[in-house]
């Protein structure tokens, strides 16, 4: 299991993701790599991020065969009320646009003020 958060959500470093396999909590879950030893079979994986409440829930069915295990990637959302992203390949941060747009609008306002000062 590989879980990570975007730099803009740096406050999530204060908490650790909660990982559940078939309803059972995985001990020592953390951001980055968390090894979950299981045998071959089909597993239900659920991940949430504890922030005020459980934010960014995401679930997936993971088939595990003999030999090397399966890789699962989780990304919490940038906005607390959205779901997280989970899958067999690295995930994009849900709602990142909601976080970036206000900063972009603020930068545009400052740029316009600067242009008006230079023009005046």
VENDALIN-V727977 format. One record per backbone hydrogen bond with DSSP energy under -0.5 kcal/mol. CO is the residue of the C=O (numbers start at 1). NH is the residue of the N-H. If there is no record, write none. Layout:
{{CO | NH} {CO | NH}}
//
This chain:
{{1 | 3} {1 | 34} {2 | 74} {3 | 32} {4 | 76} {6 | 9} {7 | 10} {9 | 12} {10 | 13} {11 | 14} {12 | 15} {16 | 50} {17 | 19} {18 | 48} {19 | 26} {20 | 22} {20 | 46} {21 | 24} {24 | 21} {25 | 27} {26 | 29} {32 | 3} {35 | 37} {36 | 38} {41 | 64} {43 | 45} {43 | 62} {44 | 22} {45 | 60} {46 | 20} {47 | 58} {48 | 18} {48 | 50} {49 | 51} {49 | 55} {51 | 53} {53 | 51} {53 | 55} {55 | 49} {57 | 84} {58 | 47} {60 | 45} {60 | 62} {61 | 63} {62 | 43} {64 | 41} {72 | 2} {73 | 87} {74 | 4} {75 | 85} {79 | 82} {80 | 56} {82 | 56} {85 | 75} {87 | 73} {92 | 94} {93 | 96} {94 | 78} {95 | 98} {95 | 99} {96 | 99} {96 | 100} {97 | 101} {98 | 102} {99 | 103} {100 | 104} {101 | 105} {102 | 106} {103 | 107} {104 | 108} {105 | 109} {106 | 110} {107 | 111} {108 | 112} {109 | 113} {110 | 114} {111 | 115} {112 | 116} {113 | 117} {114 | 118} {115 | 119} {116 | 120}}
//
